[in-house]
Amino acid sequence: MEHAGWQNEYDRVKSLVERHETWRGSCLNLCAAENAMSPAVRGMLCTDLAQRYGDYTGRDLHARRYFGTREIAELEATVSQLAADVFDARYVELRPISGHIAGNAVMMGFCKAGDVVFELGSYSGGHRLATKLAAGGPVSLQVEYLPFDPVAFNVDVPRTLEMVRRFRPRLIVLGSSNFLFPHPVRELAEGLREFPETILSYDASHVLGLIAGRRFQDPLGEGAQLVFGGTQKSFPGPQGGVIYGNSPELMEVMGSNVHPVLVSNHHLARLPSLGLALVEMKEWGAAYADQVIRNARALGSALAALDVPVVAAESGFTASHTVLLSTALIDSAAVLGQRLDDANIIVTAVRLPKELGAEGLRIGVNEITRRAADERSMEEVARLIAAVVLGSRPVEHIRGEVQELTRQLQGYCFTFS
């Protein structure tokens, strides 16, 4: 009986994972926050490093608390240099174990009680890091939301600079989870020259892979002082975080806040995987980013042609991996998202500006692009989405067609042969 007890529990856990993988393998994953790691990158996640510690103090990779870390220090130096090359940055911090923690390191590193932070609100796709941090209690911040133009679907620069003169913020955070177009980094950096106390940062979580491919925009080169984000969305790496910049003083502050304030063990097992993903981006990042953007624009155009309401149609739909649908005139985003899920199509319900109906669906083409989808594939994807969203055919019929399309997208592009 004792043997049967652990065997049943073992089988239960194993079965749940297998069921998950089988189901997700039959789905069209259009979640903009997820990606498909190549077999080489994914294979590096399971190594001896998964059970080791290697934390260090400050930014000295050799100031280790634990012995037995000679190769670990060399590995981290190698991966850090790869990241610096890919993002064209002088300094890189890889210890955050998520984009959220990377953003909190920026907040806690430079803001004291009562400081003002500008960030995007939820209706414009902001991650609202300062809002969440202030609500949690450890840092008392005054949070103001950046003015947002719903027609251009972008930050309103003149109104933002007016707010800067009024509030004198310590930190401004650009970047969005509904990231359609490059943010006006250069224009804001120019306008902030007379306010040296204000730090301009950029949350690159959703567009990090496009930045790595030297597409979309170069926030650091355009004037952002710090860039941070997650490494698993448009960037096809393992889950984790990164901060990079060119100022040694700012990055020194980051190092002392990431460890030991926010992270002790920084999950070494992800670093070899991240390193190989960075090698992929050095070699194939431009081609990957180009195809992602072409696919997203093709999908937006095809959906609009099928009478599905697409945000920013007059501006070319998107310049990133993301397409947004305005669903208010059809049904709630939650209902439509579940209906798509029932058809094995995975998307995300999001908030939109009230001028665009207040809610919608976010679609990302990053994962299916890695799985060899091209512009022709987008026509079929659009047809399936439209059939579900507009209710023109039974979901169970569409599910079979989704599974057939998914079977055609089983390869991996932009990776090692």
N, C-alpha and C positions, 0 to 999 in steps of 0.2 A: 504493500500500500504506500509506503514511503516513497519508493521508486516511482510509482505511478503518479504521485503528487507532483514531484518536480518535473517529470516527463510531460505531464499535461500542461504545466505552466510554460515550460520550454516550447512545446509545440504551439501553444497559443500565441506567444510573442512572435515566433518565427512565421506562423501562418498569417498574422496581421500584416507583417512587413511584406510578405509575398503577395497578399491580396492588394495592398496598396500599390506595389510596383506593377502588378498586372493591370490594375485599373488605370493608373496614370499612363502606362504604356499604350493604352487604347484611346487616350484623350488628346485633343488638340489644345496644347497649353499656350494660352495667350495672356498669361499673367505677366505684366510688364516688370514685376519685381523678382522674377525667377529666370533662370537660364539653364542650359544643358552643358555641363562640363564634359569635355572630351574624355574618352577612355583613359588617355595618358594622365590627364589632370586628376580625374577622379581616382585613378589607381594609386596616386601618391598620398591619398588621405589615410590609408591604413598602413602605417609604419610604426617602428619602435617609438617614434616621437610622440605617439598618442598617449604614452604613459610616463612622459618625462617632464621635468620642470627646468626652466632656464631663464627665470626672471633676472633683470638687471636694473641698475640704478641710473637715473638720469638718461643721457643718450650715449653712454659708453657701452658698446656691445660686449666689452670684456669685463665689465664690473659685475660679475655674476655672483649670486649668493650661493649657488650650488656648484660643486665640482662635477667633473664628467661632462663638461659642456664645450670642449674644444671645437668639435665639428659643428655643434649647434651655433656657436658664435660665428664661425665661418659661413655657415648656411645663411644665417640672418643677414650678414654683411653682403652676401651675394644677391639675395632676394631684394634687399634694400637698394642695391645699386641698379638692379633690373628695373625696379619701380621708378627710381630717379630718372633713368634713361627714358622709360616709356612716357612719363608725365613731364619730362623736361623740367625737373625740379632739383634744387641743390640738396634739399633735406627731406627725408621721408620718415614717417613714424608708422610702423606696422603692428604695434601691440594692441590697438583697440580690437576687440573681438566682434564688433559690429559697427555699422555706420552710426547707429544711435549713440553708442558709447564714444565714438570719435567726435560726434557733434557735441556731446556733453562735455568732453574734454576742452573743446574750444570755449564753450560757455563758462565753465568753472575756472578755466585758466585766466580769463581776462575780465570777468564781470564780478563786481562786489555788490553787496546788498544795496538795493535802490537804483542800480544802473538801468539804463534804458536799452532794450534790444528791439530791433526791427526784424520781423520775419514775415513770411507769407501766411495768410490765414488758411483754414481748411478748404474754403470755397475756391481757392486758387491753387490748391495742391500742396500747401506747405506742410512739412513734417511737424511744425510747431514744437520744436525742441525746447525753446525757451519757455513756452507756455506750460509744457509738461513739467519742466524742471522747477519752475516757480510754483506750480500747483502742488508739487510733491513736498515742498517746504525747505529743502537744504539751501536754496539760494533765493532770496527775495528780489525779484526783478520786476521792472515795469515793462510790459510787452506791448508794442504797437505793431499793427499789421501794415505791411507795405501796400500802398495804393496799387490797384490792379486794374488794367484795362481789359474788359471781357471781350471786346471786339478784336483787338490785336492779340489777345490772350498772353499778356506780358505785363511786366512791372512798368508802372507809369513814372518815368524819370523826373519830370518837372515837379510833380506832386510829392515825390519822395524827397527831393532836395529841399522843398519847402518844409517838410516835416523834420528834416535834419536840422535846419536852422532853428526850429521851434524847440525840439526835444534834446538835441545834442546827444545822440545815442552813443553808447560805448561800442556796440557791435551791430552790424547789419549782416543778415544771413540771406543770400540769394539761393536759388535752387528749389526744386519742386518735385512732388511725386506725380504730377500731371504735366510733365515737361515736354511741351510741343516745340518751342522755339528757343534759341539762345537768349539768355538774359542780358540786359544792357550793362555788362560789367564795365566796359571801357568808359561809357558815358557817366556812370556813377562814380567811378574812380576819379575821373577828371573833376567832377563836381565836389568831391570830398577833399580835394587838396587843401582847402582852407579850414578843414576840420581834422587835423592830424591825430586827435584823440580817438577818432572813430576807426574801428577795424572793419574792413570789408572782407567777409568770408563767403564761401560758395559751397553749398551742399550738392555734391556731384553724384550722389548715390545712384540716381536713375540713369545718368548719362555717362558714367565713368568709362564704359567700354567704347563709346563714341569719341570721347576725349582721348582715350588711349590710341584710337585709330587716327588721330589728328583730324577729326571731323567735328561737326557741331560747333564747338568753340574751345578756345584755350583760356580758361578763366584766370590762371596764374599769369600768363603772358599779357592778358588784357587789364590786369590791375588788381585782381583779388590778392589779398595778403596771405590767406590760408584757404586751402581746398581740402575737403574731407568727404568721406562717403563709404558706402558698402561695396564689397568686391564680388557680388553675386547677382547683379541685376543685368544691365546691358553689358557689364564686364563679366565674362564667363568663367569666373573663378569660384573658389570655395567661399562659404559664408565667413565674413570677417569685415574689418574696417581698416581705413587708411587715412592719414593726414599728411599733407605735403605743403611745402612753401619754400621760399628763398631767403627768409630772414632767420639767421641763427638765434637771435634773441627770442623771437616768437616761438620757434621750434623747441628751444630749451624749456620754455614755459610748458609747452605741450608734453615734453618728456616727463617732467616732474609731476604733471597732473594725471597723465595716463597711469603711471606707476609711481607710487603704490595706491593712489587715491581711488582709481576706477578699476584697475586691473592688477592682479598679482600674477597668477599663471596666465600667460597670454596664448595658450592653446597652440603649442608648437606644431602639432600635426598638420595644421593647415598651411604652413609656410612652404614646404616643398611643392604642394599643389598650386599655391599662389605663384611660386616661382615659375613653374611650367606654363601657367596661364599668361604670365607676363612675357615669356618667350614667344608664345603664340601671338600675342598682340604686337610684339616687335616685328614679327615676320609677316603676319596676315591681318593685322589690325585694320589697316586702311581698306583692304578689300572687304573685310567683314562689316565695317561701319558703313561703307558705301552700299552694300547689299541690304543691310538693315534699313537704311533710310529709303532706298528705292522701294523695298517691300512695303514699308509703312505708308508711303505716299500712294503706291498702287492700291493698297487695301482701302485707304480712305476714299480714293476716287471711285473704286468699284462699289463700295457701300453706298456712296452718295448717288451713284447711277441707279441703284436699286431702291431709292427713296428712303434710305435709312438716314436720319438726321446726324450729320457729322459736324463736329465743332471745327471752326476756322476753315471752312471750305473755301472761302474767298481768299485765304492766305496760302493755299496749297496744302491744307490739312495738317501738315506736320513737317518738322525738320529733324525728327528724332526717331526713336523706336516705338513711339506711342501714338495711338489714334484714340480720340475721345468721341463718344456718342452721347447726344443729348436725348434722354429718354422720356422726359416729362409728358410729352403728348401721346406716348404709347402706353406706358405702364411704369410702375415704380422700378427703380434700378435693382432693388432686392428681388423682386418677382422675376424680372427679365434675366438677372444673373443666375437665379436658381433654374430657370427654364433652360438656359444655355448649359448649365452644369448637368442637367438631366440628359442633355444631348451630347455629353462628353466634350463640351467646349468650355474651357476655364477662362474666365475674365474676372474683373474686379469692379464692384460698385463703388462710385466715388461721388463726392460733392462737387458741384459746379457753381459759378456765380449765378445769382438769381436771374440775371438777364438771359442766361442760357438754360433756364429751367430748374436750377438748383441741384439737380442730381443727374447722374449719367453712368456710363460704363467705360472703363479704361481697358484698352486692348494693346498688348505688346507683341511685337513680331520677333523679338530677339531670340527666343528659344527655337522657334520653327525655322528661323534663318540659319541657325547653327545646324539644324537637322536637314538642310539642303533645300528649303523652300525658296522659290524665286517669284518674280512678278506674275508668272502664269499661275502659280499656286495660289496667289492672293485672290484671283478671280473666283476660284473654287471656295476659298475660305469665306469670302464676302457673300457668296451665294448661300452657303450654309448658315452663316450668322443671320443674314436677312430673313431666311425662311423661319428661323426660330423667333427672332425679335418681332417680326411682323405677323407671326402666327399663320403663315400661309400653308404649312404642312404639319402633320403630326410629328411630335418630337421623336417618337420611337422610330419613325422612318428615317429621320435625319441622322439619328445616332449611328445607324449602319453605314451611312455615307461618310460620316466623320471617321469611323474606325477604318474604313478603306483608305481614306486620305492619309490617316496616321501611319498605316502600314507602308505607304510610299515614302514617308519621311523618317526613315530609320538610320540614315547615315549621319556622319559628322563632317562638317566643312570647316575650313580655316584652322586646320590642326595638322599634326604630324601624320605622315602616311603610315 
